[in-house]
Amino acid sequence: MVRAQRDPFAQFFGEANRIQDHFARLLNDSIRTGPAINLWSDEHAFYAETDLPGIDPACLEITVSDGTELKITGERQIEDPQGASWLRQERPRGSFSRSVTLPSLVDADQVEARYENGVLKLTLPKSEAAKPRKIVVKS
Amino acid sequence: MSQTALQTMERQVEGTRRTVTARADVYERDDEYVVQADLPGVQPDDIDIRYEDGELTLHGRRSACHGECESAPWNRSISSFSRSFRLGEGVASDRIEAEMKHGVLTLHLPKTEAVKPRRIAVRG
């Protein structure tokens, strides 16, 4: 017996999106989506990490708009060596951009960014309004 | 595809993602080879570089965690990088130099005198 579902199409598209994300990740499709990002959270903040080796930290631009749109843009410049011939050239170069929508509001003034060993580490404190609150039931 | 099947696939994919091939540029000058490899998140002390029988092998281990983030989904991340190249016998292995900056390893591998190009003067 087929059980009735509330919105079978929403479920189907949700699944399709997940599969698409999955293959994008498999193919390491960094040209279209930008560098891969790890994003997680605890009760205080969201944390984001992305591998950006060999970048001048001064060239990185990190913005948070509307409290939820995180955008990282930058450029990796690799000079062509003088008097040398390439045997292999695999490292990506040029400009990149990556945007992520955060699930809840963050305090954009308190965002911290560190660049360590070629990894950009962001701490984005959750806005007070978005933090979970315990509601006391009045008797 | 059911949710469980997708999760199983994800686990399998991630299982193979833990050690990845480091992306590298290699170029050659008259007197040396230069290798530049992307090893983001690897500390200089956690890199193992070997040169044996004309083959250069790099292995870099990422630190498991950075302090405050116990809830991080580390199982989804790359845990180490690996790469090897055949450069032939013409490398002076005792003079190889390595430097690490911003997650990029740069190696200078000088050529031995025997393989360096030489200008031959014609006596007349």
HADDOCK unambig.tbl for C-alpha pairs under 7 A between the chains (distance, minus, plus):
assign (segid A and resid 40 and name CA) (segid B and resid 72 and name CA) 5.96 0.50 0.50
assign (segid A and resid 42 and name CA) (segid B and resid 71 and name CA) 6.97 0.50 0.50
assign (segid A and resid 51 and name CA) (segid B and resid 40 and name CA) 5.75 0.50 0.50
assign (segid A and resid 52 and name CA) (segid B and resid 40 and name CA) 6.84 0.50 0.50
assign (segid A and resid 53 and name CA) (segid B and resid 38 and name CA) 6.03 0.50 0.50
assign (segid A and resid 53 and name CA) (segid B and resid 40 and name CA) 5.25 0.50 0.50
assign (segid A and resid 53 and name CA) (segid B and resid 102 and name CA) 5.72 0.50 0.50
assign (segid A and resid 53 and name CA) (segid B and resid 103 and name CA) 4.89 0.50 0.50
assign (segid A and resid 53 and name CA) (segid B and resid 104 and name CA) 5.95 0.50 0.50
assign (segid A and resid 54 and name CA) (segid B and resid 102 and name CA) 5.05 0.50 0.50
assign (segid A and resid 54 and name CA) (segid B and resid 103 and name CA) 6.12 0.50 0.50
assign (segid A and resid 54 and name CA) (segid B and resid 104 and name CA) 5.62 0.50 0.50
assign (segid A and resid 55 and name CA) (segid B and resid 102 and name CA) 6.91 0.50 0.50
assign (segid A and resid 83 and name CA) (segid B and resid 29 and name CA) 6.55 0.50 0.50
assign (segid A and resid 84 and name CA) (segid B and resid 27 and name CA) 6.29 0.50 0.50
assign (segid A and resid 84 and name CA) (segid B and resid 28 and name CA) 5.41 0.50 0.50
assign (segid A and resid 84 and name CA) (segid B and resid 29 and name CA) 4.66 0.50 0.50
assign (segid A and resid 85 and name CA) (segid B and resid 27 and name CA) 5.47 0.50 0.50
assign (segid A and resid 85 and name CA) (segid B and resid 28 and name CA) 5.35 0.50 0.50
assign (segid A and resid 85 and name CA) (segid B and resid 29 and name CA) 6.70 0.50 0.50
assign (segid A and resid 86 and name CA) (segid B and resid 26 and name CA) 6.14 0.50 0.50
assign (segid A and resid 86 and name CA) (segid B and resid 27 and name CA) 4.29 0.50 0.50
assign (segid A and resid 86 and name CA) (segid B and resid 28 and name CA) 6.42 0.50 0.50
assign (segid A and resid 87 and name CA) (segid B and resid 26 and name CA) 5.29 0.50 0.50
assign (segid A and resid 87 and name CA) (segid B and resid 27 and name CA) 5.09 0.50 0.50
assign (segid A and resid 87 and name CA) (segid B and resid 28 and name CA) 6.85 0.50 0.50
assign (segid A and resid 88 and name CA) (segid B and resid 25 and name CA) 5.17 0.50 0.50
assign (segid A and resid 88 and name CA) (segid B and resid 26 and name CA) 4.88 0.50 0.50
assign (segid A and resid 88 and name CA) (segid B and resid 27 and name CA) 6.76 0.50 0.50
assign (segid A and resid 89 and name CA) (segid B and resid 24 and name CA) 6.57 0.50 0.50
assign (segid A and resid 89 and name CA) (segid B and resid 25 and name CA) 4.40 0.50 0.50
assign (segid A and resid 89 and name CA) (segid B and resid 26 and name CA) 6.48 0.50 0.50
assign (segid A and resid 90 and name CA) (segid B and resid 23 and name CA) 5.62 0.50 0.50
assign (segid A and resid 90 and name CA) (segid B and resid 24 and name CA) 5.42 0.50 0.50
assign (segid A and resid 90 and name CA) (segid B and resid 25 and name CA) 5.65 0.50 0.50
assign (segid A and resid 91 and name CA) (segid B and resid 23 and name CA) 5.53 0.50 0.50
assign (segid A and resid 91 and name CA) (segid B and resid 24 and name CA) 5.68 0.50 0.50
assign (segid A and resid 91 and name CA) (segid B and resid 25 and name CA) 6.19 0.50 0.50
assign (segid A and resid 116 and name CA) (segid B and resid 102 and name CA) 6.86 0.50 0.50
assign (segid A and resid 117 and name CA) (segid B and resid 40 and name CA) 5.91 0.50 0.50
assign (segid A and resid 117 and name CA) (segid B and resid 41 and name CA) 5.11 0.50 0.50
assign (segid A and resid 117 and name CA) (segid B and resid 42 and name CA) 6.42 0.50 0.50
assign (segid A and resid 117 and name CA) (segid B and resid 43 and name CA) 6.71 0.50 0.50
assign (segid A and resid 117 and name CA) (segid B and resid 101 and name CA) 6.97 0.50 0.50
assign (segid A and resid 117 and name CA) (segid B and resid 102 and name CA) 4.53 0.50 0.50
assign (segid A and resid 117 and name CA) (segid B and resid 103 and name CA) 4.41 0.50 0.50
assign (segid A and resid 118 and name CA) (segid B and resid 40 and name CA) 4.75 0.50 0.50
assign (segid A and resid 118 and name CA) (segid B and resid 41 and name CA) 6.02 0.50 0.50
assign (segid A and resid 118 and name CA) (segid B and resid 102 and name CA) 4.28 0.50 0.50
assign (segid A and resid 118 and name CA) (segid B and resid 103 and name CA) 4.13 0.50 0.50
assign (segid A and resid 119 and name CA) (segid B and resid 40 and name CA) 5.79 0.50 0.50
assign (segid A and resid 119 and name CA) (segid B and resid 41 and name CA) 5.65 0.50 0.50
